[in-house]
């Protein structure tokens, strides 16, 4: 038997096998399974990254809340109204004008 004849016979049998509907369907199923597994792995990686990012952000927030807050002086705003005595005998028109900043 010749090597070329054996090669061509094997090639013909491989072509016949590849044309079978069952094998085509098997190839389609394998491609779909590989695609699904790839998407699952990609989804798990993205989920893990987002989860790690959220944990780091939560940790930073906790560390910032643990810092001792700097106490600021309690400054209260005093309006011009508070400087005038409450019980005055001024007419109401003058009080309104003063409140409006016209006096």
JOWOHU-V308921 format. One record per residue. N is the residue number from 1. RES is the residue in one letter. PHI is phi in whole degrees, 0 to 359 (999 if undefined). OMEGA is omega in whole degrees, 0 to 359 (* if undefined). Layout:
((N:RES:PHI:OMEGA) (N:RES:PHI:OMEGA))
This chain:
((1:X:999:184) (2:X:273:180) (3:X:296:180) (4:X:296:180) (5:X:296:179) (6:X:296:179) (7:X:297:181) (8:X:293:177) (9:X:295:179) (10:X:295:179) (11:X:295:179) (12:X:295:179) (13:X:295:178) (14:X:294:177) (15:X:294:178) (16:X:297:180) (17:X:292:181) (18:X:288:180) (19:X:273:180) (20:X:290:181) (21:X:297:181) (22:X:294:180) (23:X:289:176) (24:X:298:179) (25:X:296:178) (26:X:298:178) (27:X:296:179) (28:X:298:179) (29:X:295:179) (30:X:297:179) (31:X:296:179) (32:X:296:179) (33:X:294:179) (34:X:297:178) (35:X:297:180) (36:X:295:179) (37:X:295:178) (38:X:298:178) (39:X:296:178) (40:X:297:179) (41:X:296:178) (42:X:297:179) (43:X:297:180) (44:X:295:179) (45:X:295:180) (46:X:294:178) (47:X:299:179) (48:X:297:179) (49:X:297:180) (50:X:294:178) (51:X:294:178) (52:X:296:178) (53:X:297:179) (54:X:293:179) (55:X:293:178) (56:X:296:179) (57:X:296:177) (58:X:296:178) (59:X:296:178) (60:X:296:178) (61:X:297:178) (62:X:296:179) (63:X:295:179) (64:X:293:180) (65:X:284:179) (66:X:281:178) (67:X:297:181) (68:X:288:180) (69:X:291:179) (70:X:283:181) (71:X:280:179) (72:X:259:178) (73:X:296:179) (74:X:282:179) (75:X:251:176) (76:X:254:180) (77:X:280:179) (78:X:250:179) (79:X:271:180) (80:X:295:179) (81:X:297:183) (82:X:291:181) (83:X:281:181) (84:X:271:177) (85:X:295:184) (86:X:286:184) (87:X:261:177) (88:X:241:180) (89:X:261:179) (90:X:289:175) (91:X:293:183) (92:X:297:180) (93:X:295:181) (94:X:292:177) (95:X:300:181) (96:X:294:179) (97:X:295:179) (98:X:294:178) (99:X:296:179) (100:X:280:179) (101:X:83:180) (102:X:272:176) (103:X:247:*))
